[in-house]
């Protein structure tokens, strides 16, 4: 469904991704794991046009068309690292912003009810300023805002970052439900255990290169961690 071929991207004269070729299957949850600085967030920024890139990004076998602001209309939605809610706006106002694309405006009420069904806590706080929420609640707003666009492909960047373990489990239960509903998900996550527990496919990035690409069921956790922490050179 979504694919990169020989993708290079970075910032100014600094290249972060080196010839990254990946395929994200329709209806599957693909986990991208790796240490800090591996290029995981850079990959999402390249996919969404936030930074320039070389190489190809394909959607349905054709070059991905349009600018960053057009992608939600094509069904590609990013839930960014760090939540990035509009602090002075209410929870419901934040959610409604996610329904900006024309393809999702007509069913605003139904989309709100769906999000409130997934995140009952947000319905309790729908009038509350987003800036007054806890970190976990703000993550729910960010995810709900993305779902309001009725995404075909949902890109989620580090949803567990800075959250208490009980909230992480709650957030990932929602991710499991979205996967079961058939949403194509690309998940960036440093917590390898929880990433493997929800993933269909796993790719490991380190230093901007793909070191492992396997179905989640075939991943050997010790080998994954050796690659993750660069221990393979010591054991070779």
PyMOL commands that set and color helices and strands:
alter all, ss='L'
color gray80, all
select helices_A, chain A and resi 40-47+68-74+91-97+102-105+108-118+120-124+130-132+135-147+165-180+192-198+216-218+221-228+232-235
alter helices_A, ss='H'
color red, helices_A
select strands_A, chain A and resi 2-11+14-24+29-33+53-59+62-63+76-79+153-157+184-188+201-206+209-215
alter strands_A, ss='S'
color yellow, strands_A
deselect
rebuild
show_as cartoon
